[in-house]
Amino acid sequence: MDAFTFPQRWAYVPSEDVRYRHSCTAADGTPLYVYAWLEESGYMLTTTQNIRFQEEIVVELATNDFQQLQLHVLNFFAQHGGVGQAFARQ
């Protein structure tokens, strides 16, 4: 996953977070972002870096269980037709 930093604050997302974009889109073109909190446990998977609507949140996990995160990532790709194209490196 590629790390991104954003100076703005978005709805649903506290300012003390770390955001990553998966290196590939899903086969249907949907991107996947992972948010990790600096001060709390847990992850959030979203379909956008700029969360505006609850529907853009795929799942929220209350713990830092990496295996659970991996299962949700695999499930996301399965629901979106598999792994698609890789993002170009910037």
mmCIF file of the C-alpha atoms, coordinates in Angstrom:
data_MODEL
# 
_entry.id   MODEL 
# 
loop_
_atom_site.group_PDB 
_atom_site.id 
_atom_site.type_symbol 
_atom_site.label_atom_id 
_atom_site.label_alt_id 
_atom_site.label_comp_id 
_atom_site.label_asym_id 
_atom_site.label_entity_id 
_atom_site.label_seq_id 
_atom_site.pdbx_PDB_ins_code 
_atom_site.Cartn_x 
_atom_site.Cartn_y 
_atom_site.Cartn_z 
_atom_site.occupancy 
_atom_site.B_iso_or_equiv 
_atom_site.pdbx_formal_charge 
_atom_site.auth_seq_id 
_atom_site.auth_comp_id 
_atom_site.auth_asym_id 
_atom_site.auth_atom_id 
_atom_site.pdbx_PDB_model_num 
ATOM 1  C CA . MET A 1 1  ? 0.000   0.000   0.000   1.00 0.00 ? 1  MET A CA 1 
ATOM 2  C CA . ASP A 1 2  ? 1.148   3.524   -0.735  1.00 0.00 ? 2  ASP A CA 1 
ATOM 3  C CA . ALA A 1 3  ? 1.095   6.112   2.040   1.00 0.00 ? 3  ALA A CA 1 
ATOM 4  C CA . PHE A 1 4  ? -0.685  9.410   1.481   1.00 0.00 ? 4  PHE A CA 1 
ATOM 5  C CA . THR A 1 5  ? -0.885  12.479  3.642   1.00 0.00 ? 5  THR A CA 1 
ATOM 6  C CA . PHE A 1 6  ? -3.694  15.011  3.496   1.00 0.00 ? 6  PHE A CA 1 
ATOM 7  C CA . PRO A 1 7  ? -3.643  18.433  5.164   1.00 0.00 ? 7  PRO A CA 1 
ATOM 8  C CA . GLN A 1 8  ? -7.450  18.768  5.243   1.00 0.00 ? 8  GLN A CA 1 
ATOM 9  C CA . ARG A 1 9  ? -9.794  17.291  7.820   1.00 0.00 ? 9  ARG A CA 1 
ATOM 10 C CA . TRP A 1 10 ? -12.627 15.182  6.442   1.00 0.00 ? 10 TRP A CA 1 
ATOM 11 C CA . ALA A 1 11 ? -15.944 14.150  7.893   1.00 0.00 ? 11 ALA A CA 1 
ATOM 12 C CA . TYR A 1 12 ? -15.771 10.832  9.797   1.00 0.00 ? 12 TYR A CA 1 
ATOM 13 C CA . VAL A 1 13 ? -11.963 10.911  9.971   1.00 0.00 ? 13 VAL A CA 1 
ATOM 14 C CA . PRO A 1 14 ? -10.001 12.370  12.885  1.00 0.00 ? 14 PRO A CA 1 
ATOM 15 C CA . SER A 1 15 ? -6.936  14.446  12.064  1.00 0.00 ? 15 SER A CA 1 
ATOM 16 C CA . GLU A 1 16 ? -4.625  12.009  13.859  1.00 0.00 ? 16 GLU A CA 1 
ATOM 17 C CA . ASP A 1 17 ? -4.820  9.204   11.323  1.00 0.00 ? 17 ASP A CA 1 
ATOM 18 C CA . VAL A 1 18 ? -2.589  7.518   8.778   1.00 0.00 ? 18 VAL A CA 1 
ATOM 19 C CA . ARG A 1 19 ? -4.046  6.767   5.341   1.00 0.00 ? 19 ARG A CA 1 
ATOM 20 C CA . TYR A 1 20 ? -2.936  4.255   2.762   1.00 0.00 ? 20 TYR A CA 1 
ATOM 21 C CA . ARG A 1 21 ? -4.180  3.520   -0.742  1.00 0.00 ? 21 ARG A CA 1 
ATOM 22 C CA . HIS A 1 22 ? -3.985  -0.092  -1.866  1.00 0.00 ? 22 HIS A CA 1 
ATOM 23 C CA . SER A 1 23 ? -1.519  -0.392  -4.754  1.00 0.00 ? 23 SER A CA 1 
ATOM 24 C CA . CYS A 1 24 ? -4.261  -1.846  -7.035  1.00 0.00 ? 24 CYS A CA 1 
ATOM 25 C CA . THR A 1 25 ? -7.862  -0.974  -7.761  1.00 0.00 ? 25 THR A CA 1 
ATOM 26 C CA . ALA A 1 26 ? -10.528 -3.643  -7.751  1.00 0.00 ? 26 ALA A CA 1 
ATOM 27 C CA . ALA A 1 27 ? -11.379 -5.182  -11.140 1.00 0.00 ? 27 ALA A CA 1 
ATOM 28 C CA . ASP A 1 28 ? -14.397 -2.860  -11.385 1.00 0.00 ? 28 ASP A CA 1 
ATOM 29 C CA . GLY A 1 29 ? -12.127 0.192   -10.872 1.00 0.00 ? 29 GLY A CA 1 
ATOM 30 C CA . THR A 1 30 ? -13.004 0.848   -7.221  1.00 0.00 ? 30 THR A CA 1 
ATOM 31 C CA . PRO A 1 31 ? -10.013 1.998   -5.139  1.00 0.00 ? 31 PRO A CA 1 
ATOM 32 C CA . LEU A 1 32 ? -9.432  0.841   -1.565  1.00 0.00 ? 32 LEU A CA 1 
ATOM 33 C CA . TYR A 1 33 ? -8.082  3.030   1.227   1.00 0.00 ? 33 TYR A CA 1 
ATOM 34 C CA . VAL A 1 34 ? -7.069  1.954   4.726   1.00 0.00 ? 34 VAL A CA 1 
ATOM 35 C CA . TYR A 1 35 ? -7.102  4.321   7.667   1.00 0.00 ? 35 TYR A CA 1 
ATOM 36 C CA . ALA A 1 36 ? -5.133  3.536   10.817  1.00 0.00 ? 36 ALA A CA 1 
ATOM 37 C CA . TRP A 1 37 ? -5.421  5.610   13.973  1.00 0.00 ? 37 TRP A CA 1 
ATOM 38 C CA . LEU A 1 38 ? -2.343  6.936   15.740  1.00 0.00 ? 38 LEU A CA 1 
ATOM 39 C CA . GLU A 1 39 ? -3.884  7.200   19.214  1.00 0.00 ? 39 GLU A CA 1 
ATOM 40 C CA . GLU A 1 40 ? -6.382  4.316   19.076  1.00 0.00 ? 40 GLU A CA 1 
ATOM 41 C CA . SER A 1 41 ? -6.596  0.729   17.903  1.00 0.00 ? 41 SER A CA 1 
ATOM 42 C CA . GLY A 1 42 ? -8.445  -0.111  14.745  1.00 0.00 ? 42 GLY A CA 1 
ATOM 43 C CA . TYR A 1 43 ? -8.643  0.255   10.989  1.00 0.00 ? 43 TYR A CA 1 
ATOM 44 C CA . MET A 1 44 ? -11.203 1.585   8.553   1.00 0.00 ? 44 MET A CA 1 
ATOM 45 C CA . LEU A 1 45 ? -11.489 0.527   4.910   1.00 0.00 ? 45 LEU A CA 1 
ATOM 46 C CA . THR A 1 46 ? -13.035 3.037   2.505   1.00 0.00 ? 46 THR A CA 1 
ATOM 47 C CA . THR A 1 47 ? -13.572 3.485   -1.219  1.00 0.00 ? 47 THR A CA 1 
ATOM 48 C CA . THR A 1 48 ? -12.426 7.106   -1.240  1.00 0.00 ? 48 THR A CA 1 
ATOM 49 C CA . GLN A 1 49 ? -9.689  9.210   0.309   1.00 0.00 ? 49 GLN A CA 1 
ATOM 50 C CA . ASN A 1 50 ? -12.155 12.045  0.924   1.00 0.00 ? 50 ASN A CA 1 
ATOM 51 C CA . ILE A 1 51 ? -14.944 10.434  2.928   1.00 0.00 ? 51 ILE A CA 1 
ATOM 52 C CA . ARG A 1 52 ? -18.233 12.297  2.661   1.00 0.00 ? 52 ARG A CA 1 
ATOM 53 C CA . PHE A 1 53 ? -20.857 9.576   3.021   1.00 0.00 ? 53 PHE A CA 1 
ATOM 54 C CA . GLN A 1 54 ? -21.281 6.565   5.280   1.00 0.00 ? 54 GLN A CA 1 
ATOM 55 C CA . GLU A 1 55 ? -21.676 4.401   2.144   1.00 0.00 ? 55 GLU A CA 1 
ATOM 56 C CA . GLU A 1 56 ? -18.005 5.047   1.289   1.00 0.00 ? 56 GLU A CA 1 
ATOM 57 C CA . ILE A 1 57 ? -16.923 3.168   4.428   1.00 0.00 ? 57 ILE A CA 1 
ATOM 58 C CA . VAL A 1 58 ? -16.455 -0.541  3.720   1.00 0.00 ? 58 VAL A CA 1 
ATOM 59 C CA . VAL A 1 59 ? -15.783 -1.655  7.294   1.00 0.00 ? 59 VAL A CA 1 
ATOM 60 C CA . GLU A 1 60 ? -14.485 -0.352  10.619  1.00 0.00 ? 60 GLU A CA 1 
ATOM 61 C CA . LEU A 1 61 ? -12.396 -2.633  12.824  1.00 0.00 ? 61 LEU A CA 1 
ATOM 62 C CA . ALA A 1 62 ? -11.958 -1.894  16.522  1.00 0.00 ? 62 ALA A CA 1 
ATOM 63 C CA . THR A 1 63 ? -8.618  -3.702  16.881  1.00 0.00 ? 63 THR A CA 1 
ATOM 64 C CA . ASN A 1 64 ? -5.248  -3.785  15.147  1.00 0.00 ? 64 ASN A CA 1 
ATOM 65 C CA . ASP A 1 65 ? -5.751  -7.421  14.177  1.00 0.00 ? 65 ASP A CA 1 
ATOM 66 C CA . PHE A 1 66 ? -3.850  -7.528  10.877  1.00 0.00 ? 66 PHE A CA 1 
ATOM 67 C CA . GLN A 1 67 ? -5.324  -10.923 9.924   1.00 0.00 ? 67 GLN A CA 1 
ATOM 68 C CA . GLN A 1 68 ? -8.843  -9.484  10.216  1.00 0.00 ? 68 GLN A CA 1 
ATOM 69 C CA . LEU A 1 69 ? -7.764  -6.544  8.071   1.00 0.00 ? 69 LEU A CA 1 
ATOM 70 C CA . GLN A 1 70 ? -6.371  -8.899  5.438   1.00 0.00 ? 70 GLN A CA 1 
ATOM 71 C CA . LEU A 1 71 ? -9.620  -10.900 5.395   1.00 0.00 ? 71 LEU A CA 1 
ATOM 72 C CA . HIS A 1 72 ? -11.651 -7.727  4.832   1.00 0.00 ? 72 HIS A CA 1 
ATOM 73 C CA . VAL A 1 73 ? -9.311  -6.619  2.042   1.00 0.00 ? 73 VAL A CA 1 
ATOM 74 C CA . LEU A 1 74 ? -9.680  -10.010 0.333   1.00 0.00 ? 74 LEU A CA 1 
ATOM 75 C CA . ASN A 1 75 ? -13.459 -9.835  0.780   1.00 0.00 ? 75 ASN A CA 1 
ATOM 76 C CA . PHE A 1 76 ? -13.528 -6.331  -0.731  1.00 0.00 ? 76 PHE A CA 1 
ATOM 77 C CA . PHE A 1 77 ? -11.719 -7.523  -3.858  1.00 0.00 ? 77 PHE A CA 1 
ATOM 78 C CA . ALA A 1 78 ? -13.932 -10.609 -4.114  1.00 0.00 ? 78 ALA A CA 1 
ATOM 79 C CA . GLN A 1 79 ? -17.051 -8.407  -3.996  1.00 0.00 ? 79 GLN A CA 1 
ATOM 80 C CA . HIS A 1 80 ? -15.610 -6.130  -6.709  1.00 0.00 ? 80 HIS A CA 1 
ATOM 81 C CA . GLY A 1 81 ? -14.601 -8.778  -9.222  1.00 0.00 ? 81 GLY A CA 1 
ATOM 82 C CA . GLY A 1 82 ? -11.028 -9.382  -8.076  1.00 0.00 ? 82 GLY A CA 1 
ATOM 83 C CA . VAL A 1 83 ? -7.842  -7.325  -8.222  1.00 0.00 ? 83 VAL A CA 1 
ATOM 84 C CA . GLY A 1 84 ? -7.579  -4.882  -11.083 1.00 0.00 ? 84 GLY A CA 1 
ATOM 85 C CA . GLN A 1 85 ? -4.930  -2.510  -12.355 1.00 0.00 ? 85 GLN A CA 1 
ATOM 86 C CA . ALA A 1 86 ? -1.990  -1.254  -10.314 1.00 0.00 ? 86 ALA A CA 1 
ATOM 87 C CA . PHE A 1 87 ? -1.712  2.481   -9.676  1.00 0.00 ? 87 PHE A CA 1 
ATOM 88 C CA . ALA A 1 88 ? 1.257   4.160   -11.347 1.00 0.00 ? 88 ALA A CA 1 
ATOM 89 C CA . ARG A 1 89 ? 4.027   5.004   -8.888  1.00 0.00 ? 89 ARG A CA 1 
ATOM 90 C CA . GLN A 1 90 ? 4.304   8.725   -8.182  1.00 0.00 ? 90 GLN A CA 1 
# 
